[in-house]
Amino acid sequence: MSNIPADLKYTPTHEWLRREADGSITVGITDHAQEALGDLVYIELPAVGARFAAGKEMAVVESVKAAADVYAPIAGIVTAVNQETADAPEGVNRDAYANWLLRIQPDNPADVDALLDAAAYAKLAEE
């Protein structure tokens, strides 16, 4: 079974979210997603300042066998991207939760509360 930290929120499309002290939301792909994709070879991140509606494509991760879109889990503006992760995508395969993709300043911080908790995501990931 994939690693599913209890202190994060999750989406049905396999993104994880962590609230930061400054009110921003850190976003990455889950351990389950990286396992399904296999060895990551490329990550395309959005520009800082880009605005996304919830559910819209905002990044792309590519592996040796597939490419997958990363969807905005909530509406907001990208405030930071993790260029280190983009430059070394294999880090996501080693630890999906340490190798985040980007940070969003949410339009409505309460939207995070409506996302999946670890137990609900674990159930979804088993299907």
Secondary structure, 3 states (H helix, E strand, C coil): CCCCCCCCEECCCCEEEEECCCCCEEEEECHHHHHHHCCEEEEECCCCCCEECCCCEEEEEEECCCEEEEECCCCEEEEEECHHHHHCCHHHHHCCCCCCCEEEEECCHHHHHHCECHHHHHHHHHC
